[in-house]
Amino acid sequence: MDLGRTEALVWRNRALTLFDRVSVPVAVCDVHGRVRLANPAMAAECGTTPGRLRGRVVLELFRPQEATQVDRIAEALRLRHRSRYQVSVCWRSPGGAERYGELTADPVSDSVNETPAPLVMLRVHGEREAHSEPEPPPVTPMEGQVLALLAGGATTTRAARELGLSKDGVTYHTGGPENHSPTLPLAA
């Protein structure tokens, strides 16, 4: 092996070691934004391993906040521009929280004649707590019986007869909190 090739391999290995150890989430993509190589920090943001990110589209992992930003970058890459581009993004963390930050895309290629591919770095700005669905209000035993009869196809009249309630009693148990307050008759 010639000296130039040996030296190139040594520098390649050093670069890959640095790439794997840097704490900044980084990915090398192809011209279509598919991940070719991701470091462990980037994989951790996605809740997976670097190898499992290979082939995934970066903009499916990190949702852009403005479509015009992405269109501008795509056009610039197509025209072989070499500026640094930033995109505001959000994504779901492995713990379920909504995170937000910025992807920086640096166009890179081996020659000026090639269409550059983005080297992307992620800067995390923060996160919002995961919004869980609110718990439904508890159902009383009578409400459960009424709902079961109605879900089974019973009419309000039939449910009232089987449960020993009036039709208004059935409506009361299915109407929610607004029907649970007493109403006063209007004066004539």
Summary of the structure (lengths in Angstrom):
residues: 188
radius of gyration: 29.8
end to end distance: 106.2
largest distance: 106.8
contacts: 461
relative contact order: 0.10
helix: 40%
strand: 23%
